[in-house]
Amino acid sequence: MRTLTVSLLGAAAVAASLVLLRAQKDEQPRPQTRIVPPGETLPASISLDRLRERGF
């Protein structure tokens, strides 16, 4: 009886941790798409990497 109880508690703990991990994964912000204003060929804001590429 004791083994069954411990096994059930272990399974419940594993299931709860999986649910929590999945919930945290869903809450992470998604990368923002780069918006190009009408009539422009480049996005409105230049990233730090792009500035470094250009030598600024």
N, C-alpha and C positions, 0 to 999 in steps of 0.2 A: 504494500500500500504506500509506504514511504517513497519507494522508487518511482512509482507512478506519479505521485504528487510533485516530486522534484523534476521529473521529466516534463510534466505539463507546465510548470512554472518556467522552465528553461525555454520551452517552445514559445510561450507567451512573450518572454523577454526578447527573443530573436525576432518575432513578428513585430513587436512594438518598435524595436530599433530600426527595422526595415521601413516601417511606415514613417518614422521620424526622418530618416535619411532621405526618403523620397520627397517628403514635404519641404525639406531644406533645399533640395536640388531644384524644386519648382519655384522657390521664392527668389532665386538668384536673378538679378536683372539681366535682361537679354541685351546683347550689343545693339547700340542705336544705329540705325541705318543712316548713311551719309546723305544729306539732303542737298541737292544741287538746285540753286535758285534758277528760275526761268531766264534763259538767255545766257547762262554761264556754263562753262565746261568743267569747272572745279567746284568742289563743295565750299560752303560758306566759311567753314573753319578748317584750317590746315593743322594736321596732327603734328606732334612734336617730332615724330620720326621723319615726316616729310620736310620739316624745317632743317633737321640735321642733315638730310640728304642734300639739301640745297646750300649747305654751308653757313647757315645762320646760327 
